[in-house]
């Protein structure tokens, strides 16, 4: 489990900069999350796998939500 101070660091990093594209911001946030996980060598590997799975799940959910939105807005109903 990541300590509270680490989560506060994560949330302080997750701020969207106007000059930054969404893709770059996402990469920066993911990179920071991986570095937070790597701070704890004991649980490093398992936490990294957990984190990768969570990131994949959120990506998958966003893709599904976007696809549903496209279908609901479709002219071909």
C-alpha positions in Angstrom: 0.0 0.0 0.0 1.3 3.5 -0.8 1.5 5.8 2.1 -0.7 8.9 2.4 2.2 11.3 1.7 2.9 9.5 -1.5 -0.7 9.8 -2.6 -0.6 13.5 -1.8 2.5 13.8 -4.1 0.5 11.9 -6.8 -2.5 14.3 -6.5 -0.3 17.3 -6.6 1.3 16.0 -9.8 -2.1 15.4 -11.4 -2.7 19.0 -12.5 -3.4 19.8 -16.1 -1.1 22.4 -17.6 -2.6 24.5 -20.3 0.4 24.3 -22.6 0.4 20.5 -22.3 -1.4 18.1 -24.5 -3.6 15.4 -22.9 -1.4 12.6 -24.1 1.8 14.3 -22.6 0.0 14.9 -19.3 -1.2 11.3 -19.2 2.4 10.1 -19.8 3.8 12.4 -17.2 1.2 11.2 -14.6 1.8 7.5 -15.4 5.5 8.0 -15.2 5.1 9.7 -11.8 2.9 6.9 -10.6 5.5 4.3 -11.6 8.2 6.2 -9.8 6.1 6.4 -6.6 5.7 2.6 -6.8 9.4 2.1 -7.4 10.2 3.8 -4.1 9.4 0.7 -2.2 11.7 -2.1 -3.3 10.0 -4.9 -1.3 6.7 -4.6 -3.0 8.0 -3.0 -6.2 7.1 -5.7 -8.7 3.6 -6.5 -7.4 2.7 -2.9 -7.0 3.9 -2.1 -10.5 1.8 -4.9 -11.9 -1.2 -3.7 -9.9 -0.7 -0.2 -11.2 -0.4 -1.3 -14.8 -3.6 -3.3 -14.5 -5.5 -0.3 -13.0 -4.2 2.0 -15.8 -5.3 -0.6 -18.4 -8.8 -0.9 -16.7 -9.3 2.9 -16.7 -8.2 3.1 -20.3 -10.6 0.3 -21.2 -13.5 2.0 -19.4 -12.8 5.3 -21.1 -12.7 3.6 -24.5 -16.0 1.8 -23.8 -17.6 5.0 -22.6 -16.4 6.8 -25.7 -17.7 4.0 -28.0 -21.1 4.1 -26.3 -21.2 7.9 -26.7 -20.4 7.5 -30.4 -23.1 4.8 -30.8 -25.7 6.9 -28.9 -24.9 10.0 -31.1 -24.9 8.0 -34.3 -27.1 9.0 -37.2 -27.5 5.3 -38.1 -29.9 4.3 -35.3 
